Amino acid sequence: MSKLDELLEKYTADLQAVGDRVDAVLLRAVAKACGPSIYRKDASLVAASDKKELERVRKSFLIGKLGLNDTPKLDEGLAAVKATYSKRAKYRVVYYYLLAKHFKKGAFLKK
Protein backbone atom coordinates (compact mmCIF):
# COMPACT_ATOMS: atom_id res chain seq x y z
CA MET A 1 0.00 0.00 0.00
CA SER A 2 1.34 3.42 -0.93
CA LYS A 3 1.81 6.25 1.53
CA LEU A 4 -0.99 8.17 -0.23
CA ASP A 5 -3.36 5.22 0.20
CA GLU A 6 -2.51 5.04 3.91
CA LEU A 7 -3.28 8.74 4.30
CA LEU A 8 -6.52 8.39 2.34
CA GLU A 9 -7.62 5.72 4.82
CA LYS A 10 -7.02 8.15 7.72
CA TYR A 11 -8.89 10.91 5.89
CA THR A 12 -11.79 8.56 5.14
CA ALA A 13 -12.04 7.61 8.81
CA ASP A 14 -12.18 11.29 9.82
CA LEU A 15 -14.87 12.00 7.25
CA GLN A 16 -16.92 9.03 8.37
CA ALA A 17 -16.58 10.24 11.97
CA VAL A 18 -18.27 13.54 11.02
CA GLY A 19 -21.02 11.61 9.26
CA ASP A 20 -19.94 12.26 5.69
CA ARG A 21 -20.53 9.78 2.89
CA VAL A 22 -17.08 9.79 1.35
CA ASP A 23 -16.57 10.42 -2.34
CA ALA A 24 -13.26 8.57 -2.81
CA VAL A 25 -12.57 10.19 -6.19
CA LEU A 26 -13.01 13.68 -4.76
CA LEU A 27 -10.93 12.82 -1.70
CA ARG A 28 -8.04 11.63 -3.89
CA ALA A 29 -8.38 14.74 -6.10
CA VAL A 30 -8.18 17.02 -3.04
CA ALA A 31 -5.15 15.12 -1.72
CA LYS A 32 -3.40 15.51 -5.08
CA ALA A 33 -4.32 19.22 -5.19
CA CYS A 34 -2.61 19.67 -1.81
CA GLY A 35 0.60 18.25 -3.23
CA PRO A 36 3.53 17.10 -1.12
CA SER A 37 2.42 19.15 1.90
CA ILE A 38 0.26 16.23 3.02
CA TYR A 39 3.42 14.27 3.85
CA ARG A 40 4.81 16.92 6.23
CA LYS A 41 3.28 16.78 9.71
CA ASP A 42 2.80 20.51 10.28
CA ALA A 43 1.74 21.33 6.73
CA SER A 44 -0.72 18.44 6.64
CA LEU A 45 -2.85 20.06 9.35
CA VAL A 46 -5.02 23.17 9.37
CA ALA A 47 -4.92 25.46 12.39
CA ALA A 48 -8.57 26.54 12.14
CA SER A 49 -8.24 28.95 15.07
CA ASP A 50 -5.37 30.86 13.42
CA LYS A 51 -6.64 33.82 11.37
CA LYS A 52 -3.52 33.82 9.16
CA GLU A 53 -4.03 30.14 8.39
CA LEU A 54 -7.67 30.67 7.48
CA GLU A 55 -6.69 33.57 5.24
CA ARG A 56 -4.22 31.25 3.50
CA VAL A 57 -6.95 28.64 3.04
CA ARG A 58 -9.27 31.32 1.69
CA LYS A 59 -6.75 32.71 -0.81
CA SER A 60 -4.90 29.61 -1.92
CA PHE A 61 -7.68 27.03 -1.91
CA LEU A 62 -11.07 28.69 -2.07
CA ILE A 63 -10.11 31.50 -4.44
CA GLY A 64 -7.02 30.00 -6.10
CA LYS A 65 -8.00 26.34 -6.58
CA LEU A 66 -11.80 26.45 -6.52
CA GLY A 67 -12.13 29.78 -8.34
CA LEU A 68 -14.58 31.27 -5.86
CA ASN A 69 -15.14 35.01 -5.54
CA ASP A 70 -13.87 36.77 -2.41
CA THR A 71 -17.20 37.35 -0.65
CA PRO A 72 -18.49 36.97 2.92
CA LYS A 73 -19.86 33.54 1.88
CA LEU A 74 -16.29 32.24 2.10
CA ASP A 75 -16.19 33.10 5.81
CA GLU A 76 -19.56 31.38 6.28
CA GLY A 77 -18.20 28.25 4.59
CA LEU A 78 -15.04 28.27 6.68
CA ALA A 79 -17.12 28.61 9.85
CA ALA A 80 -19.48 25.82 8.78
CA VAL A 81 -16.62 23.41 8.09
CA LYS A 82 -14.90 24.36 11.34
CA ALA A 83 -18.12 23.54 13.22
CA THR A 84 -18.58 20.25 11.36
CA TYR A 85 -14.98 19.11 11.62
CA SER A 86 -14.38 19.88 15.27
CA LYS A 87 -11.49 17.49 15.82
CA ARG A 88 -8.50 19.26 17.39
CA ALA A 89 -5.94 18.18 14.76
CA LYS A 90 -7.67 18.83 11.45
CA TYR A 91 -6.20 17.19 8.35
CA ARG A 92 -5.78 19.71 5.55
CA VAL A 93 -7.16 17.28 2.97
CA VAL A 94 -10.29 16.60 5.01
CA TYR A 95 -10.80 20.31 5.67
CA TYR A 96 -10.41 21.14 1.96
CA TYR A 97 -12.65 18.22 0.98
CA LEU A 98 -15.41 19.51 3.26
CA LEU A 99 -14.98 23.02 1.84
CA ALA A 100 -15.19 21.72 -1.73
CA LYS A 101 -18.41 19.87 -0.86
CA HIS A 102 -19.82 22.86 1.03
CA PHE A 103 -19.32 25.10 -1.99
CA LYS A 104 -20.41 22.33 -4.40
CA LYS A 105 -17.10 22.47 -6.26
CA GLY A 106 -16.22 18.78 -6.11
CA ALA A 107 -16.61 18.33 -9.86
CA PHE A 108 -14.21 21.23 -10.39
CA LEU A 109 -11.41 19.32 -8.62
CA LYS A 110 -12.17 15.96 -10.22
CA LYS A 111 -11.22 17.21 -13.70
Number of C-alpha atoms within 10 A of each C-alpha: 5 7 9 14 11 10 17 18 13 14 23 17 15 18 21 12 12 12 11 13 10 15 14 12 13 20 24 20 19 23 22 15 17 18 11 11 16 19 13 9 9 12 14 18 18 20 16 21 10 10 10 11 13 17 14 13 21 20 18 13 18 23 16 12 18 19 13 16 12 12 9 8 12 18 14 11 18 22 15 14 20 17 10 15 21 11 12 11 12 18 23 23 26 25 22 22 25 24 24 23 14 14 14 11 18 21 12 13 18 13 7
